[in-house]
Amino acid sequence: MKVPEILYKYTTASTTKIVLETGRLRWQSPCQFNDVGELQRMPILSPDFEESKPIYLKKLVDIAYSEANLNLAIYSQRSQHIIAMLQEMKSQGVSSGAALQKIESAAPQGTEKLESVFRKSTELNNDGSLRCFCLTENEFNTLMWAHYGDSYKGCMLGFQHIDELSTPFAAAEKVRYTNETPVIGSAVDFYLYGPSPKQNKETRLAIYYTKAEDWEYEKEWRVIYKVNPTQGARYTDFKFYPEELESITFGLKISQEVKAEILELVSSRYAHCKLYQLRMIGGVIHRMENEG
């Protein structure tokens, strides 16, 4: 999915000043997120491992007893081994039904519950070394202004990716919103082919980029990196290029004194930055170019 040209960060006026003064953005550990459900819901395979065993063995028989030319390289090592056994049975005149009975003992055994595997891995990964920056594609959202923009007393910062500078927001992934348990594929395919890059990506997106539907209003995109944290820090302030800051939108209730301070910082360091102001006109809030 293509990343939007502009992604936005709703924040307080004081944080806006810090961002402009330091030229840094604070990337936080998921440990600090306000959603306690973050990184807690593990994806599943459907059908799961136990349900897939008989389906998997039947598919192996069908493959080995078919007349088609086989490319065994696409299958997992386990599957290749069982297919070779079945082909030997076929050459000896063993029927496909009898062959299926003979390989029942070759079914995968003692597979650990997938949720446990993913949860252990996620807990090890979420040790304070992950850094995440969250943005939104929504240039105007009343709830975002209320929750993150200090009840309209703050600002909305617009950031753009710059190809020639290899800026990080091009790597942003869109957050998915669902109350259903994420399904990342079939255990049959896992048995047949082994873990695939596609399934690994779906697993990562399901764990790190999925939230409950209650949060859908955020229309969030996020970028996640792993760092070597300093003395147990749960955040890192990363520098950004001034050119990445595309715009600043001032909230409806921002202090004029604070706004003047921000404008002074913009004029001295971010002269290219577009400026907007929220205004109430006829009972409707509009985002307009800043005057003066």
matplotlib code that plots the C-alpha trace (Angstrom):
import matplotlib.pyplot as plt

x = [0.0, 1.4, 2.3, 0.4, 2.6, 1.8, 1.4, 0.3, 1.2, -1.3, 0.5, 0.6, 1.9, 4.7, 5.8, 5.7, 8.1, 10.5, 10.3, 11.1, 13.9, 15.7, 14.9, 14.1, 11.1, 10.5, 10.1, 8.7, 8.8, 5.4, 5.7, 4.5, 1.5, -1.9, -3.6, -3.0, -4.0, -0.9, 1.1, -1.2, -3.4, -1.6, -2.5, -3.6, -3.4, -6.7, -7.0, -4.6, -1.8, -4.0, -6.8, -4.2, -2.4, -4.9, -5.3, -1.6, -1.0, -3.8, -2.3, 1.1, -0.5, -2.2, 1.0, 3.1, 0.4, -0.3, 1.1, 2.3, 6.0, 7.0, 9.2, 10.1, 12.2, 9.1, 8.2, 9.7, 12.3, 9.8, 7.4, 10.1, 11.0, 7.5, 6.8, 9.9, 8.5, 5.2, 6.7, 8.6, 5.3, 3.6, 6.4, 5.8, 2.2, 0.8, -2.6, -2.9, -5.4, -2.9, -0.1, -2.0, -2.5, 1.3, 2.4, 0.1, 3.0, 4.9, 2.5, 4.1, 4.0, 4.0, 3.7, 3.7, 0.6, 1.2, 0.0, 2.6, 5.4, 4.3, 3.8, 7.2, 8.9, 6.9, 7.7, 11.4, 11.3, 9.4, 12.1, 12.3, 14.5, 11.7, 11.1, 7.9, 6.6, 2.9, 1.2, -2.1, -3.3, -6.2, -5.5, -8.6, -10.2, -12.1, -11.2, -7.5, -7.5, -9.3, -7.1, -3.7, -3.9, -4.6, -8.3, -7.5, -4.8, -2.1, -0.8, -0.9, 2.5, 2.6, 5.6, 6.7, 9.1, 12.1, 13.4, 16.9, 17.4, 16.1, 13.8, 12.1, 8.4, 8.5, 8.7, 5.5, 2.9, -0.9, -2.5, -5.3, -8.4, -10.4, -11.9, -11.4, -8.3, -5.9, -5.5, -2.1, -2.7, -3.1, -1.1, -1.5, 0.6, 3.0, 3.5, 3.8, 6.1, 7.6, 7.5, 7.3, 8.3, 4.6, 3.5, 6.4, 5.2, 1.6, 2.7, 4.6, 1.7, -0.8, 1.2, 2.7, 0.2, -3.2, -5.6, -9.2, -11.9, -12.3, -9.1, -10.1, -10.7, -6.9, -6.3, -2.8, 0.5, 3.5, 7.2, 9.1, 12.8, 15.0, 17.8, 20.3, 18.6, 20.7, 20.4, 16.9, 15.4, 12.0, 12.3, 14.8, 14.8, 15.8, 16.9, 14.8, 15.6, 13.9, 12.6, 10.5, 8.3, 5.8, 3.2, 2.0, -1.7, -2.5, -5.4, -8.6, -7.8, -4.0, -2.5, -1.6, 1.6, 2.6, 1.7, 3.9, 6.8, 6.2, 6.0, 9.4, 11.0, 9.4, 10.7, 14.3, 14.6, 11.6, 10.8, 9.6, 6.9, 3.3, 1.1, -2.5, -5.0, -8.3, -11.1, -14.8, -17.0, -20.8, -20.4, -18.1, -14.3, -12.2, -8.5, -7.3, -4.0, -2.5, -2.8, 0.0]
y = [0.0, 3.4, 5.7, 9.1, 12.0, 13.9, 12.3, 14.3, 14.5, 16.1, 17.5, 20.2, 23.7, 23.1, 20.0, 21.8, 24.4, 21.6, 19.9, 23.1, 24.2, 20.9, 19.5, 16.2, 13.9, 11.6, 8.0, 5.9, 2.3, 0.5, 0.0, 3.6, 3.5, 4.5, 1.4, -1.4, -3.9, -3.1, -6.2, -8.4, -10.0, -12.8, -13.9, -17.5, -19.9, -21.3, -24.2, -24.6, -27.1, -30.0, -29.5, -29.3, -32.6, -34.9, -32.3, -32.0, -35.7, -36.1, -33.3, -35.0, -38.2, -36.3, -34.6, -37.9, -39.9, -37.2, -37.6, -34.0, -33.1, -32.1, -29.3, -30.6, -27.5, -25.5, -27.8, -27.9, -30.5, -32.5, -32.5, -33.4, -36.4, -37.7, -37.1, -39.2, -42.0, -41.9, -42.0, -45.1, -46.7, -45.7, -47.4, -50.6, -50.6, -49.4, -47.7, -44.1, -45.1, -47.6, -45.1, -42.5, -45.0, -45.8, -42.2, -41.3, -41.7, -39.2, -36.4, -33.5, -34.1, -32.0, -28.6, -25.8, -23.7, -20.8, -18.1, -19.2, -19.0, -15.5, -14.2, -15.3, -13.8, -10.5, -10.2, -10.7, -8.2, -5.6, -5.3, -1.5, -1.5, -0.9, 2.7, 3.7, 6.9, 7.2, 9.5, 9.8, 10.3, 12.5, 16.2, 17.1, 15.0, 16.4, 13.5, 13.8, 17.5, 16.8, 13.8, 14.7, 18.4, 19.7, 20.3, 22.6, 24.5, 22.6, 22.1, 19.5, 19.0, 17.6, 15.5, 14.4, 11.8, 13.0, 10.2, 11.7, 11.9, 8.4, 9.7, 7.1, 7.8, 6.0, 2.8, 3.6, 0.8, 1.4, 0.2, -2.2, -2.0, -5.1, -6.8, -10.2, -12.3, -11.7, -14.8, -14.9, -18.0, -21.8, -24.3, -26.6, -24.2, -23.9, -27.6, -27.9, -25.1, -23.9, -20.3, -17.9, -14.2, -13.3, -15.2, -13.6, -10.1, -10.9, -12.0, -8.8, -6.6, -8.6, -8.2, -4.7, -2.9, -4.1, -2.4, -2.7, -1.0, 1.6, 3.3, 3.4, 7.2, 7.6, 6.4, 5.6, 4.9, 3.9, 3.3, 0.9, 0.5, -1.4, 0.4, -0.1, 1.8, 3.9, 3.1, 1.6, 4.6, 4.1, 6.7, 8.2, 11.7, 11.4, 14.3, 15.0, 17.1, 20.6, 19.9, 17.0, 19.4, 20.3, 22.3, 23.4, 23.9, 26.0, 24.8, 26.8, 27.8, 28.2, 31.0, 34.0, 34.4, 30.8, 31.0, 34.1, 32.1, 29.2, 31.6, 33.1, 29.6, 28.8, 32.0, 31.3, 27.6, 26.3, 29.1, 26.6, 25.3, 26.0, 27.5, 27.0, 28.1, 26.5, 28.9, 28.6, 30.0, 29.6, 26.9, 24.8, 24.5, 25.2, 24.7, 27.9, 29.4, 31.4, 35.2, 37.6]
z = [0.0, -1.0, 1.8, 1.6, 0.4, 3.7, 7.1, 10.1, 13.8, 16.2, 19.3, 21.9, 21.3, 23.8, 22.0, 18.7, 20.0, 21.2, 17.9, 16.0, 18.4, 18.5, 15.0, 16.7, 16.9, 19.9, 18.9, 21.7, 22.8, 22.5, 26.2, 26.6, 24.2, 25.6, 24.2, 26.7, 24.0, 21.9, 21.0, 23.0, 20.3, 18.5, 15.0, 14.1, 11.2, 9.9, 9.8, 12.7, 13.1, 14.5, 12.0, 9.1, 9.7, 7.9, 5.1, 4.8, 4.4, 1.9, -0.2, -0.1, -1.4, -4.2, -5.2, -5.2, -7.1, -9.7, -13.2, -13.3, -13.4, -9.8, -8.7, -5.3, -4.5, -3.7, -0.7, 2.8, 3.6, 5.6, 2.6, 0.2, 2.3, 2.6, -1.1, -1.9, 0.3, -1.4, -4.8, -3.9, -2.7, -5.9, -7.9, -5.9, -6.7, -3.4, -3.7, -2.7, 0.1, 1.5, 1.1, 3.1, 6.0, 5.9, 6.3, 9.2, 11.6, 9.6, 10.5, 12.4, 16.1, 19.3, 17.5, 20.2, 20.2, 17.7, 20.1, 22.7, 20.1, 18.9, 22.4, 23.6, 20.5, 20.9, 24.6, 23.8, 21.0, 23.0, 25.6, 25.4, 22.3, 19.8, 18.6, 17.0, 15.5, 14.9, 12.4, 10.7, 7.1, 8.3, 8.0, 10.1, 12.8, 15.7, 18.0, 17.2, 17.9, 21.2, 22.3, 21.0, 19.9, 23.5, 22.8, 19.8, 21.7, 20.0, 16.4, 13.6, 12.0, 8.4, 7.4, 3.9, 2.7, 0.6, -1.6, -2.2, 1.6, 2.3, 5.0, 7.2, 6.6, 3.3, 5.4, 7.2, 7.4, 7.7, 10.9, 10.5, 12.7, 13.5, 16.5, 14.9, 15.6, 12.6, 10.3, 8.6, 6.5, 6.6, 8.6, 5.6, 3.6, 6.5, 6.6, 2.8, 2.1, 5.4, 6.5, 3.6, 3.4, 2.8, 5.9, 8.0, 6.8, 7.6, 11.1, 11.7, 10.5, 12.6, 15.8, 15.4, 13.1, 14.2, 16.7, 17.8, 15.8, 18.7, 17.4, 13.7, 13.9, 14.1, 10.6, 11.8, 10.0, 12.0, 11.5, 13.8, 14.3, 16.7, 18.6, 21.3, 24.1, 26.5, 30.2, 29.8, 28.0, 26.6, 23.9, 21.5, 20.0, 16.3, 14.1, 11.1, 8.0, 8.1, 4.6, 6.0, 7.8, 5.1, 7.2, 10.5, 11.3, 14.4, 16.5, 16.9, 20.5, 20.4, 22.5, 20.3, 22.3, 21.8, 18.1, 17.7, 19.2, 16.9, 13.9, 14.9, 14.9, 11.6, 9.9, 11.1, 10.4, 8.4, 5.9, 3.3, 5.7, 4.9, 7.6, 8.3, 10.9, 12.0, 12.0, 13.0, 10.2, 10.5, 13.1, 10.9, 11.5, 8.4, 7.8, 6.1, 5.1, 7.9, 7.4, 8.3]

ax = plt.figure().add_subplot(projection="3d")
ax.plot(x, y, z, "-o")
ax.set_aspect("equal")
plt.show()
